[in-house]
């Protein structure tokens, strides 16, 4: 019996000893795996020599947290292996930035190329607008340590006088905008915006002296929609070292009640009530207008039939030609009573009660639209084309003579025209002298006009002989009739004028054409380009070419 007990005890010892060395035995759920130094990482992954690796196979208690901030894991969920990829929300952020909650993406906003990722040559796309005066070579691409993406922009201005760097012009709806951007380096920065040829007030300068990214904010309000002129401005000065680097420029418009409301073209939405109201001068009905107005079919407030705002509104009632301003009604009286016209070229119009150019008077040749085409600046009266006030010699085409034309022989042409001395084109482009003829069937002034016979499609040049023009502003005109097309241009020591469009002419009536130029030039000449003339109206005629000093 004693021997049996000894053998039984020995057997139990042997079993226990053999069980400790059995590799097939599985550890309990709570048993730890080998230390990090002996655990085998996932294929291809490497661990830094001094890093600690989480227990690869350990389970997480029901209340424990996974590496994703704030996210609870169910009791049975698996924790990624030490070498596995981490979710986007757990990646290490760029220096100085704050990591948003998992899945939260910042709103890009209204600024184009806000991260300076796209560049055209030396400048970022959608930037360096018309209000920028920072030299273009002071804007540089930075490809190391960008806040987001791969690029940032460096702005350099060591001067204590500020320089501007702005976005390209764009349209922006009215509203309140909140902007943020990241900045690092050394220097002073502030913000403003530019639109419709005007600048907003600037924000206060922020002094930056940091190697890490720092978030700055700028808010602004647009009272009205801006079309194609808005530019966001960065104003910088006193930069040094790395200068100032900016990145991640985001501007977001705050939602407003009117964003969900659609109004008619003649209405505007009021955010306080989220309702549509008529614009100034527009109306839903007459109650939206003044007492002396009515609402017409275009939803516009207009003067009522029996009311007035000026004397001219009373022209239809000669017995009551005066508009009384207090009642907006037509009453008896003299519209010109108490009116004094200070300029000798003006007189009071008895219908309107307003000083207007007197009959036959002028300020410039543009005012002379009748039979007398030129304005005499000395008398402020309209005069004929042959008056000394007209600097165009033989502008009425009254004088003609036979001249020897190179390559064409002798031809009858108007004096002081056919300017072959231009030196600005091949003589072959000049109109053939045979296409020029004196015209007497219909004239605008004098006894002759000039007829062009140019049935071809290609316009030919007809030029005034060159001469010098003293300094000053000049107003010009000519009259044209018949059937064809014509345009004009000016050339001098000051260069070419802008080329006008072709004027299509198809009428027996004389039509005035006006232009202006500035003097103090040499070798000035006026050039016509006639073409496509038709015989049904005797081709194309011009007369009374005039230019007078204003």
PyMOL commands that set and color helices and strands:
alter all, ss='L'
color gray80, all
select helices_A, chain A and resi 2-20+88-90+136-138+257-260+286-288+311-314+318-320+365-367+427-429+433-435+535-537
alter helices_A, ss='H'
color red, helices_A
select strands_A, chain A and resi 119-120+123-124+139-142+152-155+163-166+170-172+175-195+198-199+206-222+226-253+267-270+275-278+293-295+301-303+322-324+329-331+346-348+355-357+374-376+381-383+400-405+409-414+436-439+449-452+460-463+467-469+473-492+495-496+503-518+521-531+540-549
alter strands_A, ss='S'
color yellow, strands_A
deselect
rebuild
show_as cartoon
